[in-house]
């Protein structure tokens, strides 16, 4: 990974502790934290939380508290558009994570961290989607096909039906997760060290430069997303509660059932996906 990028991420990434998370849940959402666990994230901060609204009649609920890095937090229109895309998918039958509103009825809230100086971070509370990353299972061909089919369905729905005043903020030409920017990955090769896959990665980047980049303008531009995290989940038939999960396990078959995370932006090919490690939108 380029040292400059590493320093930049360290400077913008949130550093909230579990106590601060519990305070945020109380102050922003009016919820009592019963349990907090940190989740992986590249440049944001994510926590799996179990909460209660405080009333005796209220049940325990689970969410993911998403604290966006300070740089992206300066673009509220971008985060709002991404969140409304999630809400759109949920409303159209896709089991996507959706936000729990703040005490003042907003989908997000800008908050300062006690150790961040003048930096502020956008905070959202999203429905929790349990599961196991596909990378951790021996994914059968049919599952991979179904994931591709899911991606195509999402692309079609977002392209043809999703409209939002801030949708233009999603079009970021130099966004590192935009697949048109594969050549930018050269600067991150040091992160692989002497990894066994280094030669393969270099070959793919070079092939992209030679065969795709010269023809990039001929591909159809589409409003799409990059599926970052696809998960699987085993669920016994005796479970009374139907969790929203990316993949459900039925007998010997996996079946996708939700989107755990995606970056939504414009790129110039159709139905190409990039997967990252674990979850958290």
C-alpha positions in Angstrom: 0.0 0.0 0.0 1.3 3.4 -0.8 2.7 5.1 2.3 0.9 8.4 1.5 -2.5 6.6 1.3 -1.7 4.8 4.6 -1.0 8.2 6.3 -4.1 9.8 4.8 -6.3 7.0 6.0 -4.8 7.1 9.5 -5.6 10.9 9.6 -9.2 10.6 8.5 -10.3 7.3 10.0 -12.5 7.5 13.1 -11.1 6.3 16.4 -14.2 5.9 18.6 -14.0 3.6 21.6 -16.8 1.4 22.9 -17.7 3.9 25.6 -18.1 6.6 23.0 -20.2 4.3 20.8 -22.5 3.7 23.7 -22.8 7.4 24.3 -23.6 8.0 20.6 -26.3 5.4 20.7 -27.9 7.1 23.7 -27.5 10.7 22.6 -28.2 10.4 18.9 -30.7 7.4 18.7 -32.1 7.2 22.2 -31.0 3.6 22.6 -29.2 1.8 25.4 -26.2 -0.2 24.4 -26.2 -3.7 25.8 -23.2 -5.0 23.8 -20.7 -3.5 21.4 -18.3 -5.2 19.1 -15.9 -3.7 16.6 -16.1 -4.8 12.9 -13.5 -4.5 10.2 -13.4 -1.5 7.9 -11.0 0.0 5.4 -11.3 3.7 6.1 -14.5 4.0 8.3 -15.3 2.6 11.7 -18.1 0.0 12.2 -19.6 -1.6 15.3 -22.0 -4.5 15.7 -24.3 -3.3 18.5 -27.1 -4.9 20.5 -29.4 -2.3 21.9 -32.6 -1.7 23.9 -34.9 1.3 23.8 -35.3 1.1 27.5 -38.9 0.1 27.9 -39.8 -3.2 29.5 -42.0 -4.1 26.6 -39.3 -3.4 24.1 -37.2 -6.2 22.7 -33.5 -6.3 22.1 -32.4 -5.3 18.6 -29.1 -5.5 16.7 -27.6 -2.9 14.3 -24.4 -1.8 12.7 -23.2 1.7 13.8 -21.4 3.1 10.8 -19.0 6.0 11.5 -17.8 7.5 8.2 -14.3 8.8 7.8 -13.8 12.6 8.2 -13.1 13.2 4.5 -16.2 11.6 3.2 -18.2 13.1 6.1 -17.7 16.4 4.5 -19.9 15.2 1.6 -23.3 14.8 3.2 -25.0 14.7 -0.2 -22.9 11.6 -1.2 -23.8 9.8 2.0 -27.4 10.7 1.8 -27.6 9.5 -1.8 -25.9 6.2 -0.9 -28.3 5.7 2.0 -31.4 6.5 -0.1 -30.2 3.9 -2.6 -30.2 1.3 0.1 -33.7 2.4 1.2 -34.8 2.2 -2.5 -33.6 -1.3 -2.8 -35.3 -2.4 0.4 -38.6 -0.8 -0.8 -38.3 -2.7 -4.1 -38.0 -6.1 -2.6 -34.2 -6.4 -2.2 -33.3 -7.3 1.4 -30.9 -4.4 1.9 -29.8 -2.8 5.1 -31.8 0.3 6.0 -31.2 3.2 8.5 -32.8 3.6 11.9 -33.7 7.3 12.3 -32.1 9.5 14.8 -34.1 11.0 17.6 -34.8 14.1 15.4 -36.0 11.9 12.5 -32.8 12.1 10.4 -31.1 9.2 8.6 -27.7 10.4 9.7 -26.0 12.8 12.2 -22.7 14.6 12.1 -20.8 14.0 15.3 -17.4 15.0 16.8 -15.0 12.5 18.4 -13.4 13.2 21.7 -9.9 12.4 20.2 -10.4 13.9 16.8 -9.7 17.6 17.4 -12.0 19.6 15.0 -12.9 16.6 12.9 -16.5 15.5 12.6 -17.9 12.2 11.4 -21.2 11.2 9.8 -23.0 8.5 11.9 -25.6 6.1 10.8 -27.3 3.2 12.4 -28.1 0.4 10.0 -30.0 -2.9 10.3 -27.7 -5.8 11.0 -27.4 -8.5 8.5 -25.6 -11.5 10.0 -23.6 -13.9 7.8 -20.2 -15.4 6.8 -18.2 -14.0 3.9 -18.3 -16.1 0.8 -14.5 -16.1 0.8 -14.7 -18.3 3.8 -16.7 -21.1 2.2 -16.1 -23.3 -0.8 -18.6 -21.5 -3.0 -20.3 -23.7 -5.5 -20.7 -22.6 -9.1 -24.5 -22.1 -8.7 -23.9 -19.7 -5.8 -21.5 -17.6 -7.9 -24.0 -17.6 -10.7 -26.7 -16.4 -8.3 -24.5 -13.6 -7.0 -24.0 -12.4 -10.6 -27.7 -12.6 -11.2 -28.3 -10.5 -8.1 -25.8 -7.9 -9.3 -27.6 -7.7 -12.6 -31.0 -7.2 -10.9 -29.6 -4.5 -8.7 -28.0 -2.8 -11.6 -31.2 -2.8 -13.6 -33.3 -1.5 -10.7 -30.9 1.3 -9.8 -30.3 2.3 -13.5 -33.9 2.4 -14.5 -35.8 3.4 -11.3 -33.6 5.1 -8.7 -33.7 8.9 -8.7 -32.4 11.3 -6.1 -31.4 15.0 -6.2 -27.8 14.2 -5.1 -27.2 11.2 -7.4 -24.6 13.2 -9.2 -22.4 13.1 -6.1 -22.0 9.3 -6.7 -20.1 9.8 -9.9 -16.5 10.0 -8.8 -13.9 9.5 -11.6 -10.9 9.0 -9.3 -12.7 6.8 -6.8 -10.4 3.9 -6.1 -13.3 1.3 -6.0 -14.5 2.4 -9.4 -13.5 -0.5 -11.7 -12.5 1.8 -14.4 -9.6 2.8 -12.1 -8.0 -0.6 -11.9 -4.7 0.9 -13.2 -4.5 3.0 -10.0 -4.0 -0.3 -8.1 -0.3 -0.2 -9.2 0.4 2.1 -6.3 -0.9 -0.5 -3.8 1.2 -3.4 -4.9 3.6 -3.1 -1.9 0.7 -4.2 0.3 1.0 -7.7 -1.2 4.7 -8.0 -0.3 5.8 -11.4 -1.6 2.3 -12.8 -1.5 1.7 -15.8 -3.8 -0.9 -13.9 -5.7 1.3 -10.9 -6.5 2.2 -12.0 -10.0 -1.5 -12.7 -10.8 -2.5 -9.3 -9.6 0.2 -7.6 -11.7 -0.8 -9.6 -14.7 -4.5 -8.6 -14.3 -3.6 -4.9 -14.0 -1.4 -5.0 -17.0 -4.0 -6.8 -19.1 -6.5 -4.2 -18.1 -4.2 -1.4 -19.2 -3.6 -3.0 -22.5 -7.0 -4.4 -23.4 -9.6 -2.6 -21.5 -8.4 1.0 -20.9 -8.1 1.8 -24.7 -11.7 0.7 -25.2 -13.2 2.1 -22.0 -15.3 4.7 -23.8 -17.0 2.0 -25.9 -18.6 0.3 -22.8 -22.1 1.3 -21.7 -22.0 3.7 -18.8 -24.3 2.5 -16.0 -25.5 3.6 -12.6 -24.2 0.7 -10.6 -22.5 -0.5 -7.5 -19.6 -2.6 -6.4 -20.7 -5.5 -4.3 -18.1 -5.5 -1.5 -19.4 -8.1 0.8 -21.4 -11.2 0.1 -22.1 -13.3 3.1 -23.6 -16.7 3.8 -25.6 -17.7 6.8 -26.8 -21.1 8.1 -30.3 -20.9 9.5 -32.1 -23.8 11.1 -35.7 -24.3 10.3 -36.5 -23.9 14.0 -35.5 -20.3 14.0 -38.6 -18.2 14.5 -37.0 -15.0 13.4 -36.1 -14.5 9.7 -32.8 -12.7 9.6 -32.0 -10.6 6.5 -28.8 -12.3 5.2 -26.9 -12.3 2.0 -27.0 -16.0 1.7 -29.2 -18.5 3.3 -28.3 -22.2 3.6 -31.0 -24.7 2.7 -30.0 -28.3 3.0 -27.0 -28.6 0.7 -27.8 -25.4 -1.3 -26.8 -21.8 -0.6 -29.2 -19.1 -1.7 -28.5 -15.4 -1.7 -31.0 -13.2 0.1 -29.5 -9.8 0.7 -26.8 -7.2 0.0 -24.6 -6.5 2.9 -22.6 -3.6 1.4 -22.0 -1.9 -1.8 -20.4 1.3 -3.0 -22.7 2.9 -5.5 -21.1 4.9 -8.3 -20.9 5.2 -12.1 -18.4 3.1 -14.1 -18.1 2.2 -17.7 -18.9 -1.5 -17.8 -21.8 -3.7 -17.2 -22.0 -6.4 -14.5 -18.5 -6.4 -13.2 -18.0 -6.9 -9.5 -15.2 -6.3 -7.0 -15.4 -8.2 -3.7 -13.8 -7.1 -0.4 -13.4 -8.9 2.9 -16.1 -8.5 5.5 -19.2 -6.3 5.9 -20.4 -3.0 7.0 -21.9 -0.3 4.9 
